[in-house]
Amino acid sequence: MIASELLSFWQVNRLLPLADDEGFRFGRTDTEVSGMQVCWKPTVDAIEHAAACGCNLIVTHEELNFPPAYAGADFETGLCGATARRVKSLARHHITVFRAHSSLDRFCVLDAFAQTLGLANPRMGGDDYAQRVYDIPPVPFRELCGRVSRCMDLPALRVRGDPDKEIRRVGLPWGGVGISANANFVQDFIRLSADALIGGECEELPFLAARDAGVCYIETGHAASENPGLRFAAQRLEAHFGIPVAFYACGRPWTLLEAL
């Protein structure tokens, strides 16, 4: 296959048209693909992993550039620091980059997060894609925290809430849905009577809003909440194209102080 044929996967799975935040971001679209990598973000480590695996096409969920275009920066403005190092690595290894963001969120990312947590049969709000809450057998919040830690294989979580509060309904602000820029999503879960939120990335403002609304909160991490869906996407891409598709699990970009 050549890189531009990647879009046949999106066509077969009815994921077209692409959103404005998706598409080819770097490299040639007419290159012959030797292998493909799916990752959460094309960090330098992810790019080097792709090259070591013989992959010259990366499908990334998050943007290549920092600052990203949606923050008002153009490509030239970002060509220093992180972007410069990423582009240098991509160019050295002749790797093409394609971003698949909201289409993969709808296709598998949210569902895989729920499945990883053992949740099924959501109640739908006004948007069946994002406004979902899950009824669960009553469980103390402390026990729910332990369950999430085990299901996600995360030894440390950021949490807030009464450890003894009985949780019957949870919402999933996966990925970056829980950041303050997406406050309406967080409010939707509260409006749908969630007792607790199990999210990806969270900031202090949503934590405070949840606290004052009487809602418990568990933060797993942006990449951690989306990696299960991206692993599934890699498997589906490999089956569709019949070429090797590697998955690179981006980890948390920080370390606990006691681990230093």
VMD Tcl script that draws the C-alpha trace (Angstrom):
set ca {
  {0.00 0.00 0.00}
  {0.96 3.62 -0.36}
  {0.33 6.05 2.48}
  {-2.65 7.77 0.83}
  {-4.51 4.43 0.73}
  {-4.77 4.66 4.51}
  {-8.04 6.53 4.02}
  {-9.70 3.35 2.71}
  {-9.93 2.19 6.34}
  {-11.85 5.32 7.27}
  {-14.10 4.87 4.23}
  {-14.92 1.20 4.94}
  {-15.73 2.01 8.56}
  {-17.86 5.05 7.63}
  {-15.56 7.48 9.40}
  {-15.44 10.02 6.58}
  {-15.41 12.95 6.13}
  {-12.47 13.66 8.37}
  {-12.78 16.46 10.90}
  {-10.72 19.62 10.54}
  {-8.27 18.35 13.16}
  {-7.41 15.18 11.19}
  {-5.36 14.22 8.16}
  {-1.75 13.92 7.00}
  {0.57 16.08 9.05}
  {4.09 15.29 7.80}
  {5.88 13.41 5.06}
  {4.94 12.02 1.66}
  {1.52 10.56 1.00}
  {2.80 8.59 -2.01}
  {5.43 6.64 -0.06}
  {5.29 2.84 -0.08}
  {4.39 1.74 3.43}
  {6.73 -0.84 4.96}
  {4.97 -0.86 8.30}
  {2.60 1.23 10.37}
  {2.58 2.39 13.99}
  {-0.38 3.63 16.02}
  {0.40 5.84 18.98}
  {-1.28 8.41 21.19}
  {1.20 11.16 20.28}
  {4.29 11.21 18.01}
  {6.81 11.97 20.74}
  {10.47 11.51 19.91}
  {10.40 8.18 21.75}
  {7.37 7.02 19.73}
  {9.02 8.05 16.46}
  {12.24 6.21 17.30}
  {10.18 3.16 18.25}
  {8.43 3.28 14.86}
  {11.75 3.45 13.05}
  {13.16 0.53 15.09}
  {10.08 -1.52 14.12}
  {10.47 -0.72 10.42}
  {7.38 1.50 10.35}
  {7.39 4.50 8.00}
  {3.77 5.55 8.61}
  {2.54 6.75 11.99}
  {-1.15 7.08 12.82}
  {-1.31 9.40 15.82}
  {-4.29 10.37 17.93}
  {-2.90 13.69 19.13}
  {-1.24 16.51 17.22}
  {2.38 16.48 16.08}
  {3.02 20.16 16.74}
  {3.43 22.03 20.00}
  {1.83 24.53 20.14}
  {-0.86 22.89 18.00}
  {-2.61 24.67 15.15}
  {-5.85 24.89 17.13}
  {-4.01 27.00 19.71}
  {-3.40 29.63 17.02}
  {0.15 28.60 16.08}
  {1.29 27.88 12.54}
  {3.84 25.23 11.62}
  {6.75 27.65 11.33}
  {6.03 29.17 14.74}
  {6.23 25.75 16.33}
  {9.49 24.75 14.68}
  {11.53 24.89 17.85}
  {11.67 22.78 20.97}
  {9.45 19.70 20.87}
  {8.20 20.15 17.28}
  {11.71 20.69 15.92}
  {13.03 17.51 17.55}
  {10.06 15.47 16.36}
  {10.32 16.74 12.79}
  {14.06 16.10 12.70}
  {13.51 12.51 13.80}
  {10.68 12.01 11.29}
  {12.76 13.41 8.45}
  {15.77 11.29 9.34}
  {13.68 8.12 9.21}
  {11.47 9.19 6.26}
  {8.26 8.70 8.27}
  {4.83 10.02 7.25}
  {2.38 11.11 9.96}
  {-1.42 10.95 9.83}
  {-3.58 12.29 12.65}
  {-6.82 10.45 13.50}
  {-8.50 12.20 16.39}
  {-12.27 12.58 16.67}
  {-12.95 9.79 14.18}
  {-11.14 7.27 16.38}
  {-12.81 8.69 19.49}
  {-16.14 7.78 17.92}
  {-14.93 4.51 16.44}
  {-13.30 2.88 19.45}
  {-11.52 5.07 22.00}
  {-14.40 5.77 24.38}
  {-15.84 2.26 24.06}
  {-12.48 0.63 24.76}
  {-11.99 2.77 27.86}
  {-15.38 1.66 29.17}
  {-14.65 -1.99 28.37}
  {-11.28 -1.81 30.13}
  {-13.13 -0.61 33.24}
  {-15.72 -3.40 32.94}
  {-18.56 -1.00 32.11}
  {-21.36 -1.72 29.64}
  {-24.89 -0.69 28.65}
  {-24.62 3.06 29.15}
  {-27.53 5.39 29.62}
  {-27.46 8.02 26.90}
  {-27.81 11.75 27.22}
  {-28.44 14.09 24.30}
  {-25.26 13.01 22.48}
  {-24.89 9.23 22.45}
  {-21.20 9.66 21.57}
  {-20.11 11.68 24.60}
  {-23.00 11.94 27.06}
  {-22.96 8.46 28.55}
  {-23.26 7.33 32.15}
  {-23.02 3.79 33.45}
  {-25.06 2.29 36.28}
  {-23.02 -0.07 38.45}
  {-23.74 -2.17 41.55}
  {-23.35 0.09 44.62}
  {-19.73 0.33 45.71}
  {-17.83 2.62 48.12}
  {-15.69 5.18 46.32}
  {-12.48 3.78 47.84}
  {-13.32 0.38 46.35}
  {-14.06 1.93 42.96}
  {-10.65 3.61 43.07}
  {-8.98 0.27 43.71}
  {-10.91 -1.33 40.87}
  {-9.84 1.40 38.43}
  {-6.23 1.07 39.55}
  {-6.29 -2.67 38.86}
  {-8.20 -2.47 35.57}
  {-5.92 0.23 34.19}
  {-2.73 -1.23 35.72}
  {-2.00 2.17 37.28}
  {-0.39 2.05 40.74}
  {-1.13 5.76 41.35}
  {-4.27 7.79 40.68}
  {-5.32 11.35 41.47}
  {-8.68 11.19 43.22}
  {-11.06 13.34 45.25}
  {-14.18 12.43 47.15}
  {-15.50 10.81 50.30}
  {-13.93 7.31 50.45}
  {-17.15 5.93 51.96}
  {-19.56 7.51 49.48}
  {-21.71 4.92 47.72}
  {-21.26 5.07 43.96}
  {-24.08 3.87 41.72}
  {-23.52 5.79 38.49}
  {-20.30 6.88 36.77}
  {-19.46 9.13 33.83}
  {-16.35 8.82 31.66}
  {-14.73 12.11 30.65}
  {-12.05 10.22 28.71}
  {-8.91 11.74 27.18}
  {-9.03 15.51 27.40}
  {-12.80 15.73 27.91}
  {-12.22 16.50 31.59}
  {-10.03 19.57 31.12}
  {-11.44 23.01 31.84}
  {-11.66 23.86 28.11}
  {-14.33 21.14 27.91}
  {-16.25 22.22 31.00}
  {-19.62 21.64 29.32}
  {-18.86 17.93 29.03}
  {-18.10 17.68 32.74}
  {-21.30 19.56 33.50}
  {-23.26 17.13 31.30}
  {-22.10 14.18 33.41}
  {-23.10 16.01 36.57}
  {-26.50 16.82 35.03}
  {-26.95 13.12 34.25}
  {-26.60 12.37 37.99}
  {-23.20 10.73 37.95}
  {-21.96 9.96 41.47}
  {-18.37 9.71 40.24}
  {-16.35 10.56 37.16}
  {-13.56 8.32 35.88}
  {-11.59 10.46 33.50}
  {-8.46 10.88 31.50}
  {-6.76 14.23 32.08}
  {-8.18 16.68 34.63}
  {-7.25 20.10 35.98}
  {-7.96 21.84 39.25}
  {-11.05 23.72 37.99}
  {-12.99 20.56 37.04}
  {-11.83 18.89 40.27}
  {-13.22 21.85 42.22}
  {-16.48 21.81 40.24}
  {-16.92 18.10 40.94}
  {-16.17 18.63 44.64}
  {-18.69 21.44 44.99}
  {-21.30 19.41 43.09}
  {-20.79 16.48 45.45}
  {-19.32 14.26 42.73}
  {-16.25 12.08 43.21}
  {-13.47 12.12 40.63}
  {-10.76 9.67 39.50}
  {-8.07 10.84 37.07}
  {-6.22 8.11 35.14}
  {-4.35 10.24 32.60}
  {-4.98 11.43 29.06}
  {-2.92 8.78 27.26}
  {-3.80 6.04 29.76}
  {-7.52 6.41 29.08}
  {-7.05 6.37 25.29}
  {-4.34 3.73 24.85}
  {-6.79 0.77 25.01}
  {-8.77 2.15 22.08}
  {-5.65 2.92 20.08}
  {-4.37 -0.62 20.63}
  {-7.69 -1.87 19.24}
  {-7.37 0.49 16.27}
  {-3.91 -0.93 15.53}
  {-5.33 -4.44 15.43}
  {-8.12 -3.39 13.08}
  {-5.71 -1.56 10.77}
  {-3.46 -4.60 10.60}
  {-6.41 -6.82 9.67}
  {-7.60 -4.33 7.04}
  {-4.28 -3.78 5.25}
  {-2.48 -7.06 5.94}
  {0.78 -5.32 6.90}
  {2.53 -5.13 10.27}
  {0.98 -2.49 12.55}
  {2.83 -1.80 15.79}
  {1.27 -0.12 18.81}
  {3.29 2.24 20.96}
  {1.85 2.90 24.42}
  {2.67 6.46 25.44}
  {3.05 6.55 29.20}
  {2.56 9.30 31.73}
  {5.00 12.17 31.12}
  {5.76 12.57 34.81}
  {7.20 10.58 37.71}
  {6.07 10.48 41.33}
  {8.49 12.33 43.58}
  {9.17 9.30 45.77}
  {10.26 7.36 42.67}
  {13.10 9.80 41.91}
}
mol new
graphics top color blue
foreach p $ca { graphics top sphere $p radius 0.5 }
foreach p [lrange $ca 0 end-1] q [lrange $ca 1 end] { graphics top cylinder $p $q radius 0.2 }
display resetview
